[in-house]
Structure formats: structure tokens, C-alpha cells
Amino acid sequence: MQSVEAAPENLDARWHWPFAGRQQVETAWRSGLSLHEALNAAKPGFVQFVPQEHLPPDEAYEAFIWRTRTVPTRDNLHDFFNGLVWLAYPQSKRRLNELQAAEIARRGIASTRGPLRDALTLFDENGAVLDAPAALWKALAARDWHSLFVTQRALWAEARLLVFGHALLEKLTSPRKAVTAHVLLPPPGAEGLSVLDDRVLACSLDADYLVQKPFVPLPVLGVPGWWPENESPDFYTDAKVFRPGR
């Protein structure tokens, strides 16, 4: 197995990770089980996990998952986090898979994914969901980093940020200042999304909305409490990371 020792011990609390069985899966994987066996032991809902070799060479990954309700899984950290998100957010992951499979059925597999599949993949791999006061949303959308993280810093006590993307979770096991999430903006007419409600999140994943790529970048190590260095306001003056709005 690939080492997961770099993952912070307080990942569940710090990143509002909702799946309390993470340690169970990790322990089972370390004990010698294949990752797909360790994930299945955690009693998944909509899908089962199978070895990567079950994926036919001539079938698209997302189409195979939709057809078989099984997820091909390698013994690596990337698929470890992908499996955990399936366990924590089965309805949302199933909805993303449904939209991917439908688009593949319509358009087939080409050299490029197309705008909808690009958006779906971006959220699946690198997405996050934020539940925060309106003032923080306004500052984030404007990329007003000083307001977001310095002058309105106290408001983060009322906010919750869920890292949904499994590739993003993998990156955070070896944190770098530039690691950036793509935060899903609430759909029009919605006040926000409950980061701990799988059903609410799944219902918000609409093809016509997602094709617009309704995401805003957020360098996650700037979030108060996520990284010791961000206690200093100078942390946010790095324009290579905290880029000004257009």
C-alpha cells in the first residue's frame, strides 16, 4: 500500500471530514487487505469496490461504474480518498457518475472531455463546498483575500469548508501553500449548501448549471486554523497564490 502516514491525525475535525470510518478503512488497508476489500468492509451503499483489473480496456471508467455499480480501485492514496468520498457522499458521487455516464453515452469518448465532463471532473477531483456567512462569500467571489482572511477573519468561526475532491485530499497529505480548491458556488436562488448533507449536495449537481463551471478558487491553506503560518497577515500578500480578481 502507499503510505498515508503524512495525513494529519485531526483530518476529520480540521477539514470537516464527515466519514468517521476513515480510520477503520486505513487500519484494514495497513493490515494487508487490498484497498477495495478494506473499503467494502466499511459497508458501502450504492457501489462495491473491485480491483482495477475488472475495468475492461475498451470501456470508459465512469461508464463501467454506472453499468456495474462497482468502482475499479487501485492500491494507492488517490483511490483511498476516492473510496472515502464514495462512503461519505454516496448520493453526490452517484449523481456525478450518472452525469458523466450520460454524457459518454451521448458523445462517446473523444480526445477532449467537453465542457460538462470537464466541470464534473474538476469538482470530483478538486472540488470543495463552503457553508459561510454572506460577507465571506462576497469576499471570496471578488477574490478580496485581505477582506476574506484578515479583516473578516472572525467570521470563519461561523463557516465550514468541506474538501470533496479526492485528488485535493491527496494533495493535502503533503500541504503546499499553492494548493487550491474549486469551491462550488450555490445555484441561483439557493442561500447555500449544507456541507454535511449528501442529499442536498446531490440535488444541487445539475448539468445545465455545472456546465457553466460555477466554481471559485480558494487557496485552502489560507483558511484560519488550517495552517500555522496564516496567522500572520503577510501570509496573504503572496500574489502568486492569492491572485487578485480580474
N, C-alpha and C positions, 0 to 999 in steps of 0.2 A: 504493500500500500504506500501511497505518497504521504509524507509526514504532514500532520495537522498540528504539530506542536506549537507553531507560530501563532495560531489562533488565540486571541485574548481569552482568558478564563471567564471574563464577565461579558462575553459577546451577547448573551441573551438579554442582559439588562441594558448595556450601553447602546446596542443597536435595535432595541425593542424587538428582539427576535422572539416570535410567538411560539415556536415549537420546543416544548420542554423536553422532548425526547432526543434532542441533538446528542447529548452525552451518551445515551443508550446506543445510538447508531454508531458513534465514534468508537465506543468501547467494544462493540461487537466486531467492527471492522478491524480494530487492532488485535483482536483475539485470534484472527486468522480466517474469518469468514470473508467471502468475496463481498464487495460493496453492495451488489444487488441483493445478496442474501441478508446483509445487515439492514438494508432499507425495508425489505419485505417483512422482516421480523418486527418492525415498528408498526405493522398493520396499516398499510396504505389504503386509501379509499378508492378513487376512480381507476387507478392503474396498479399494475405489478411491475417490478423491475426485473430485467433479464440481462444476460450477458450481451455485450456489444455484438458478438458473432451472430446473434439472432436477426440482426438487421440485414436483409438481402442487399447485395451490392447494387442492384438495379432499382431500389426503392428509396424514395426520399425519407429521411429521418422522421419528419413531422407527419407525413402521410402514414408511415408504419405505426406510429404511436396511435393515431386516430383509428386506424383499421383494427389493430390488435389490442388496444388498451394496455400495452406494455411499453416500457421505456428502456431502450438499449443503454447499458451502463458500463462504463469503464472503471477500473480501479484507480481513480485519480481524484485530486481535490476538486477539480471543476465539476465532475459529476457527483461528488459528495454533496456539494452545495445545491446543485440542481435537484438532487433527490430530496434534500431537506425542504426546499421550497415546494416541491410537489406534496410533501407531507403536511406542510403548514398551510398552504394555499391551494388545495386541490381544485376548487372551482375556478379560480383565476387561471391556474396553469392549464386546466382543461379548456377554458374559453380561448386562451391564446393558441392552443393547439388546434382547436376547431377552426379558427380563422385562418391559420396557416394552411391546414389541410384543404379547406375550401378554395383558397387562392391557388394552391398547387393543382387541384382538380380542374380549375378554370383555365389556368395559364400554362400549366406544366412547369418543368424545371428548365430555366434558361441560364445564361451566363450572369445575369443580374436578377436579384430577387423581385424588383419592382417596389414602388413606394409603400404599399401596405405591408408587405412582408419585411421590408426594411424597418418600418416602425415597430412591428411586432417583435422582431428580433432584438431591436435596440432596447425595448422595455424588458423583454425576457432576460437579456444578458446583463443589462446595465441600469435597469430602472430602479426608481425609489418612489415612495408615496409619503407625502407630508401632510400632517394634520397640525395646523398652526393658526395663530391669530391673523386677522386680515392685514395688519401692518407688516408682518413678516412676509406674507405672500406678495404684497405690493413691492417691498424692497427687493425680494428675490426676482420677481419678474422684470424689474428695472435694472437688475444686476448692480444694485446700490449696496455694495458689500460693507461699506462703513456703517450705513444705517442698519443693515441686516444683522451684523455681528458685533458692532461696537455700541452705537447709541441706543439700540433697542435690544441689547443683549439679554436683559432680564426677561423679555417675553419668551425666550426659549424654554423657560421653566414650564410654560403652558403648551409647548409643542412636542410632537412625537414624529420621528422620522423612521420609516421602515425601509431598509435596504431589501429590495425584492430581487434584483438581478443576481443570478448565481455567479457570473463572471466578476461582478463587482465585489461580492462577498469574498471570492478567492483573492482578489487584489488586496483586500483589506487585511488578509493574514500577514502581508508584508507591506505595511502602510507607507505611502509616499504622499507628499503634500499635494501633488497634482491629481490624485485620484478623484474623479468627478462622476457624480451620479446624474442621470437624466430623470428629473422629477416630473411625474405626470401631473399636468395641470387639471384641476377639476373640470368636468364637462360643463358647457353653458347651462346656467340655471341651477347648478349644484353649488352648495355652500362649501363643500369639501368632501373628503373621503375619510372614512374611519379606517385607520391603518391596520386595525386588528380584526376587521370584518371581511372575511373572504367573500361572502355573498355580495356585499356592497361593491367591493372592488371588481369582482367578475362582471357585475351588471354594468359597470362603467366602461368596460372594454368593448367599444363599438367601432366597427370597421370604418365607417364614414368619418368618425372623429379621429381615430388613430392615424388614418392616412395623412392627416394634416401635420403629423409629428408634433403633438401638443406637449412638448417637453421643455423644461428649462434647466440649464446646467447648474449643479451645485457641488463645489469642492467640499466633500463631506468632512474632511479633517478640520474645516473651519467651524463646524458646529460646536458650540460650547459643550465642554465635557468630553469631547471625543478625542482630543489631542492636547497634551500639556502645553505645547508651545503657543497655542492660540489664546492663551491668557493675556498675551501681550498684543496691543493694537497693531504693532508693527508687523505681526504675522500676516495681516491682510493687505499690506502695501505691495506685495509681490504681484506685479501686473501680468506676469507670465501665467499665473494661476488664477488670480482674481481679476479677470479681464473686464474692462468697462463695457457697459452696454453700447449697442450700436446707436 
